[in-house]
């Protein structure tokens, strides 16, 4: 345990930020997972709906510096590629 007050405060701040970041990560991860599940179940319409939600969640995560913007772009691109292939089938 920290002894100095500034270190104690930093621990509280870190705990708050960790909780916030975990919530944001959970949102985009679950949206991606639902999209992939819809693709696996061969439901392209559902996959498109979940892809829109995943896109929004990834953009927000990048905006709030939880993810790097290029990482978010890469994840969106790969997911979009899979959704487009499923819709085309």
Secondary structure, 3 states (H helix, E strand, C coil): CCCCHHHHHHHHHHHHHHHHHHHHHHHHHHHHHHHHHHHHCCCHHHHHHHHHHHHHHHHHHHHCCCCCHHHHHHHHHHHHHHHHHHHHC
